[in-house]
Amino acid sequence: MAQRITFDNKVDLVTTTAATINKSTAADWNDVKSVVNSHADALESGASWSGWGAYADTQYPDDQTTFTITANTDTIFPNNSATRRENQLPTDITSFVDVVDIGAYEHSKIKGKENDSIDTLIYFKAVPSSNDQWVDVWLDLGGEVGQIYRQTFSFPKGSGTERSVVYTLASLYQSSTWEANGGTIYIRSNHTLQIYDIDMNVDRSHKAR
């Protein structure tokens, strides 16, 4: 007959101190023991698997120094990440981005770890040049995957009126292609577009086992 196991209390393995976790040594509990012990070891070492980073562009900070999106052109999204907050990164992450110089400007490629899951938010201000304008934002992983998660934003207030754009993606599974190539943000508009005040936040919601 299979043994029935009853847990009287749930243990919060994130906030409970290592000293209060009773590490299992029973041979029949190998799977449970592995999970509990790995969490306990992480607590003892001070490891943190979740965390976030924030990355702001300084080359195009305001409406006096804007980046111009040429009409009907796939354009790598600018962000030199010169202002960054990385004091809450996961223990095993040195940065969520690689800054790449492509000549006229720099962009921040989102790094990947296979089977991790991340959330990301990109914020910028945009000024349209036409009343029928739209702007697309998407992520490109290159290789066989290419473009994913394309979103379209419109400008209901019309030409010349600034709009704040927020492009958000949640629970993104990171593939081997993402880890190999990184994730590049692209932007495209049907008319000339001015953008500035660019920020990006990335956080990890799951660490691969």
C-alpha positions in Angstrom: 0.0 0.0 0.0 1.3 3.4 -0.9 2.3 5.6 2.0 0.0 8.6 2.5 1.9 11.8 3.4 0.1 14.7 5.1 1.7 18.1 5.6 0.2 20.0 8.5 1.9 23.3 7.5 3.1 24.9 4.3 6.7 26.2 4.3 7.4 29.4 2.5 10.8 28.5 0.9 11.3 32.1 -0.2 11.0 33.9 3.1 11.7 31.1 5.6 15.2 31.1 7.0 17.5 28.2 6.2 17.7 27.3 9.9 14.0 26.5 10.1 14.0 24.2 7.1 14.4 20.5 8.0 16.4 19.0 5.2 15.0 15.6 4.3 17.3 12.6 4.2 14.8 9.8 3.7 15.8 7.6 0.7 12.1 7.3 -0.4 11.8 11.0 -0.7 14.5 11.7 -3.3 12.4 14.1 -5.4 11.1 16.0 -2.5 14.6 16.0 -0.9 16.2 17.4 -4.0 13.7 20.3 -4.3 13.8 21.2 -0.6 17.5 21.0 -0.3 18.2 23.1 -3.4 16.0 25.8 -1.9 17.6 25.5 1.5 21.1 25.7 -0.1 20.0 28.8 -2.1 18.8 30.5 1.1 22.1 29.6 2.9 24.2 31.1 0.1 22.0 34.2 -0.2 21.0 33.3 -3.8 18.0 34.9 -5.4 16.5 33.5 -8.6 14.1 36.3 -9.3 14.9 40.0 -9.7 14.9 42.9 -12.2 16.9 45.5 -14.0 15.9 48.9 -15.4 17.6 50.5 -18.4 17.1 54.1 -19.6 18.5 55.8 -22.8 20.5 59.0 -22.5 21.0 59.8 -26.1 17.4 60.8 -26.8 16.1 62.0 -23.4 13.6 64.7 -24.4 11.6 66.4 -27.1 14.7 68.6 -28.0 16.8 65.5 -28.8 14.6 63.0 -30.5 15.3 59.8 -32.5 13.7 59.9 -36.0 11.9 56.7 -37.3 12.0 56.8 -41.1 8.6 55.9 -42.6 8.0 52.3 -43.6 11.4 51.1 -42.3 12.1 48.3 -39.8 14.3 50.1 -37.3 16.2 48.7 -34.3 14.9 50.4 -31.2 17.4 52.8 -29.7 18.5 52.5 -26.0 22.1 52.9 -24.9 21.1 51.8 -21.3 23.6 54.4 -20.0 21.3 54.9 -16.9 20.6 51.6 -15.3 19.5 50.1 -12.0 20.8 46.6 -11.4 20.9 46.3 -7.7 18.1 43.8 -7.7 19.3 41.4 -10.3 19.0 37.6 -9.7 22.2 36.2 -8.2 23.3 34.4 -11.4 22.6 37.3 -13.8 25.2 40.0 -14.4 22.9 42.1 -16.6 19.7 41.5 -18.6 21.0 43.4 -21.6 24.0 43.6 -24.0 24.5 47.1 -25.4 25.3 46.9 -29.1 26.8 49.8 -31.1 25.3 49.9 -34.6 27.0 53.1 -35.8 24.7 56.0 -35.4 23.4 54.9 -32.1 23.3 52.0 -29.6 20.6 49.5 -28.7 20.1 47.1 -25.9 19.7 43.5 -26.8 17.8 41.4 -24.2 19.9 38.5 -23.1 18.4 35.0 -22.8 18.8 31.8 -20.8 17.1 28.8 -22.2 13.9 27.8 -20.3 14.0 30.9 -18.2 10.9 33.1 -18.2 11.0 36.9 -18.1 8.6 39.9 -18.2 9.6 43.1 -20.0 8.2 46.6 -20.3 9.3 49.3 -22.8 8.2 52.9 -22.4 8.8 55.8 -24.8 7.2 59.0 -25.9 6.3 59.5 -29.6 5.2 62.4 -31.8 3.4 61.5 -35.0 3.6 63.5 -38.3 0.3 62.4 -39.7 -3.3 62.0 -38.5 -3.5 58.4 -39.8 -0.3 57.2 -38.1 0.5 53.9 -36.4 3.6 52.4 -34.9 4.5 48.7 -34.5 6.9 47.4 -31.9 8.1 43.8 -31.8 10.9 41.4 -30.6 13.2 39.6 -33.0 15.2 36.5 -32.0 16.8 35.9 -35.4 17.3 32.4 -36.8 14.3 30.3 -37.5 12.2 32.1 -35.0 12.6 35.7 -36.2 9.8 38.2 -35.3 7.5 37.6 -32.4 4.9 39.5 -30.3 4.3 42.4 -32.7 1.9 45.1 -31.4 0.4 48.1 -33.1 -0.3 51.5 -31.4 -2.3 54.4 -32.9 -2.4 58.1 -32.3 -6.0 59.1 -31.7 -5.1 62.7 -30.8 -3.6 63.3 -34.3 -0.5 64.8 -35.9 2.0 66.6 -33.6 0.5 65.5 -30.3 2.8 63.5 -28.1 1.7 60.0 -26.9 3.3 57.8 -24.3 3.6 54.2 -25.6 4.0 51.2 -23.3 4.9 47.9 -24.9 4.6 45.0 -22.3 5.2 41.3 -22.5 4.6 38.9 -19.7 5.9 35.4 -18.9 8.1 35.1 -22.0 9.6 31.6 -22.4 13.2 31.9 -23.5 14.3 29.4 -26.1 17.7 28.2 -27.2 17.5 30.6 -30.1 17.0 33.5 -27.7 20.0 32.4 -25.6 22.1 32.1 -28.8 21.1 35.4 -30.5 19.5 37.6 -27.9 16.3 39.5 -28.3 16.3 42.7 -30.4 13.5 45.3 -30.2 12.3 46.7 -33.5 10.0 49.6 -34.3 8.2 50.7 -37.6 5.8 53.4 -38.5 3.9 54.3 -41.7 5.0 57.9 -41.4 8.0 59.7 -40.0 7.9 59.4 -36.2 9.9 61.2 -33.4 10.6 59.2 -30.2 12.4 60.0 -27.0 12.4 59.4 -23.2 13.1 55.7 -23.6 13.1 53.2 -20.7 13.1 49.4 -20.4 12.5 47.1 -17.5 13.3 43.4 -17.5 12.6 40.9 -14.7 12.9 37.2 -14.4 9.8 35.4 -13.1 11.1 31.8 -13.5 14.6 30.2 -13.5 15.1 27.1 -15.5 15.6 23.9 -13.5 
